[in-house]
């Protein structure tokens, strides 16, 4: 019996290159030191707060433009064996053919934003390799830019079609696309977080 046969599907967060990627803490569930509900329920308060503040800001700056700003771990079906989740995904409205679909999106978001890594990086040497592979997969699919907000380091990393990494401090202005930017510290100050 393979190990994946003994791990409940509810502990899978994403599927990348045909491999299931398990939620952080899944080993504790298998050891019965945590309940599966604890790790299946969602992200940390800080991660949710940042995703909400950032998503609201982006929605506001794009108001009146032809984009949808989705949150809530929007599912993305790239190909067989590649099903990913995005904390925030900015889609061009014209590309989405069926807004009433109950399936994962099958068109690339223009920009995807992730707040921290939410998987155990078992299949990767470290989390940086996961960030790189997920971003590359999305860019190959047609996403222009993947932005990672890393709470531990208080950094923002951008990977775009050049596949070069750009790193910003939270105090710096971070490009989303065109003339749209955000500054993590400014947004957190405005909301009374810091």
C-alpha positions in Angstrom: 0.0 0.0 0.0 1.3 3.4 -0.9 1.5 6.2 1.7 -0.9 8.3 -0.3 -3.5 5.5 0.1 -3.4 6.0 3.9 -3.7 9.8 3.9 -7.3 11.2 3.6 -8.0 13.3 0.6 -9.2 16.1 2.9 -5.5 16.7 3.8 -4.5 17.4 0.2 -4.2 21.2 -0.4 -3.0 21.1 -4.0 -1.8 18.8 -6.8 1.4 19.7 -8.6 3.0 17.6 -11.4 0.7 14.8 -10.5 1.7 14.7 -6.8 -0.6 15.5 -4.0 0.7 18.3 -1.7 -0.5 18.0 1.8 -1.6 20.7 4.2 0.9 21.9 6.8 0.4 19.7 9.9 -0.9 16.6 8.1 1.7 14.4 9.9 0.3 15.5 13.3 -3.1 14.3 12.1 -1.7 11.0 11.0 -0.1 10.6 14.5 -3.4 11.6 16.0 -1.8 14.5 17.9 -4.1 17.0 16.0 -7.5 16.6 14.5 -7.9 16.9 10.8 -10.5 19.7 11.3 -7.8 21.9 12.8 -5.6 21.9 9.7 -8.4 21.7 7.2 -10.2 24.8 8.5 -7.9 27.3 6.9 -5.0 29.6 7.4 -3.7 31.6 10.3 -5.4 34.8 11.5 -2.5 36.9 10.1 -2.6 35.2 6.7 -6.3 35.7 6.4 -6.0 39.3 7.6 -3.4 40.1 5.0 -5.2 38.3 2.2 -8.4 40.2 3.0 -6.7 43.6 3.3 -4.7 43.1 0.2 -7.7 41.6 -1.8 -9.9 44.6 -0.8 -7.2 47.1 -1.7 -6.7 45.5 -5.2 -10.4 45.3 -5.7 -10.6 49.0 -4.9 -7.8 50.1 -7.2 -9.2 48.0 -10.1 -12.8 49.2 -9.6 -14.4 49.9 -12.9 -11.8 47.9 -14.8 -12.5 44.6 -16.5 -11.1 42.3 -13.8 -12.5 40.0 -11.1 -10.5 39.8 -7.9 -11.2 36.4 -6.3 -10.1 35.1 -2.9 -10.9 32.2 -0.7 -8.2 29.8 -2.2 -9.7 30.1 -5.7 -9.1 26.7 -7.4 -7.2 26.7 -10.7 -7.1 23.6 -13.0 -4.0 23.9 -15.2 -3.9 20.4 -16.6 -4.4 16.8 -15.4 -2.4 16.4 -12.2 -2.1 20.2 -11.7 -4.8 21.7 -9.5 -3.6 24.7 -7.5 -5.2 27.2 -5.1 -4.7 31.0 -5.0 -5.2 33.2 -2.0 -6.0 36.1 -4.4 -6.4 35.7 -8.2 -7.0 38.5 -10.6 -8.9 37.3 -13.7 -9.6 39.2 -16.9 -13.4 39.1 -17.2 -13.3 38.5 -20.9 -11.4 35.2 -20.5 -13.9 33.6 -18.1 -16.5 32.0 -20.3 -18.7 30.4 -17.6 -19.1 32.4 -14.4 -21.6 29.9 -13.0 -19.1 27.0 -13.2 -18.8 24.9 -10.1 -15.4 23.7 -11.3 -12.0 25.2 -10.8 -11.1 28.0 -13.2 -9.4 26.7 -16.3 -8.1 30.0 -17.5 -5.0 31.7 -16.1 -5.3 34.6 -13.7 -3.5 37.7 -14.8 -1.9 37.9 -11.4 -1.9 35.5 -8.5 -1.1 36.4 -4.9 -0.1 33.9 -2.2 0.2 34.6 1.5 2.8 32.1 2.8 3.3 28.5 2.0 0.5 26.3 3.2 1.8 22.9 2.3 4.4 20.5 3.7 7.2 20.7 1.2 7.8 16.9 1.3 8.5 16.7 -2.4 10.8 19.6 -2.5 14.2 20.3 -0.9 12.6 23.4 0.8 9.7 25.8 0.5 11.6 28.0 -1.9 11.6 25.2 -4.4 7.9 24.8 -4.0 7.4 28.6 -4.5 9.5 28.4 -7.7 7.7 25.3 -9.1 4.2 26.5 -8.4 5.0 29.9 -9.8 6.6 28.5 -13.0 3.7 26.2 -13.5 1.3 29.1 -13.3 3.4 31.3 -15.6 3.6 28.5 -18.2 -0.2 28.3 -18.1 -0.4 32.1 -18.9 -0.3 33.9 -15.5 1.8 37.1 -15.9 3.0 37.4 -12.3 2.9 35.4 -9.1 3.3 37.5 -5.9 4.2 35.8 -2.6 3.7 37.7 0.7 5.9 36.0 3.3 4.9 36.9 6.8 7.8 35.3 8.6 10.5 37.3 6.7 8.2 40.3 6.0 9.1 40.2 2.4 7.3 40.1 -0.9 8.6 38.0 -3.7 7.5 38.4 -7.3 8.1 35.9 -10.0 7.1 36.9 -13.5 7.4 35.7 -17.1 11.1 36.4 -17.0 11.2 33.8 -14.2 13.5 36.1 -12.3 12.8 36.7 -8.7 12.3 40.3 -7.4 12.3 40.7 -3.6 10.7 43.7 -1.8 10.6 44.7 1.9 7.2 45.3 3.3 8.0 49.0 3.4 8.5 49.1 -0.4 6.0 49.7 -3.2 5.3 46.4 -4.9 4.1 46.3 -8.6 0.9 44.3 -9.3 0.6 45.1 -13.0 0.5 48.3 -15.2 0.6 51.2 -12.8 -1.0 49.3 -9.9 1.0 48.9 -6.7 0.7 48.2 -3.0 2.8 48.7 0.0 2.2 46.1 2.7 3.2 48.3 5.6 1.0 51.1 4.4 -2.0 48.8 4.1 -1.4 47.3 7.5 -1.0 50.7 9.1 -4.2 52.0 7.4 -6.1 49.1 8.9 -4.6 49.5 12.3 -2.7 46.2 12.3 0.7 47.9 12.9 
